[in-house]
Each structure stands twice: as structure tokens, then as C-alpha cells.
Amino acid sequence: MHKSELINAIAGHADLTKTDAGRALDALQKAIENTLIAGDSVTLVGFGTFGVKDRSERTGRNPQTGKEITIAAAKVPFFKPGKSLKDSING
């Protein structure tokens, strides 16, 4: 599902115009992004948790040359699905 399809689904389920559904989706994305940038997590009970993990520096290989390289440490966003979401998918 692409963003435009998700907007159509939101509009249909929430009885909103596509424009309003698009604004709501954009606002949700921005709110989650700003919260993660601040170092906090977002928990939607039953759906899941968005958060940030610290990935330490590590050694890797350049696939073209085989030479070892150092991959810098980074903060990585993650999503952990909640129990309700898992249960609904598994039937």
C-alpha cells in the first residue's frame, strides 16, 4: 500500500475528505518524527511502539574491493508491533 492508498483508506474509514485524511497522516508522521528526534518513543497501545536504538560502530567490508571499512555509529528508528496487531495478522 502506498501513501495515496493509505490516505484513501483513512478517508473511507474516518468519513473524512481525502485532503483532510492526507493532512492527518502528515501530522501523524511529523509528530512521530519529532518525538523520535527528541529521543522519546511513541506507543500506540495494541498497535505498537516506534523508538530509536543506538547502533554502535562496527567493521564491515566494501563489497567491490573486499577491503575492511569502519561503519560509523548511528541512531536507527525501529517499530515493535503490539500484541493486538500480531494477533490480528496471525488470525
N, C-alpha and C positions, 0 to 999 in steps of 0.2 A: 504494500500500500504506500503510495506516495503522499506528499503533503496535501495536494489538492483533493485526493480521495478521502483523506482523513478529515479535511475541512467539510466536505460534503456529508460525511458520516456524522460529524458533530452537529452540523446544521439540522440534519434529519432527526437525530435523537433528542436534541435540546430545543427543537422548534425555534431555531434562530435563522437569520439570513446567512448566506454564505460569507458576506462581508463581516458580520458580527462574529461568526464562528472563526474566521481567519484571524480577527483581532484577538479573540480569546485564546486561540492556540499560540499566537505570537507572544502574548502576555505571559502565558504559562511557561513557554520556552525561556523567555527573558528572566522571569522570576527564578526558575531553577538554575539558570546560568549564573545569575548574580549571587545566589545563595552558595553555590559551589565555589565561586571565585572568593567569597568571604571565608571559605574553609568550613562551612557547615554542611549538613546533609538535609535532604528533603525526603520525608517519609509520608507516603500515601498508604494508610493502613489497609491491608488486604491486597493492594496493588504492588507495592514495592518501595525500595529506597534508592535514591540517587545519592552518590557520595563521591569523594575524591580519595585516592590512595597515593602514597608516595612510592615511586619506583626508584630503587637505588641504582647507582652507576654500575654498569656491567660491561663485560667484554664480549664482543661479537666478531663476526667475520665478514669482510667485504666479499659478496658472492662472485664478483668478477675476478678479483685477484687472489682471494683466499687469505689475504693479509688480515691480521687481527686489528680490530679497532675498538676504541672505547666509546660506549654509548652513554651519553650523559644521563644523570638523574633527572626525573621528571615527575610531575603530578599528573595522574591519569584518572579521568572520570570513570565511574562504574555504575551499573544498575544491578541491584539484587532483587529478584522477584519475590513478592509476598506469597503467603500460603494460599489465599483465595485465588490468585492468578494461576499459580501452579496447579491447584485442584481443578479449576475450570478448563485448563488446557488438557489435563490428563483424564478428563472425563468423568 
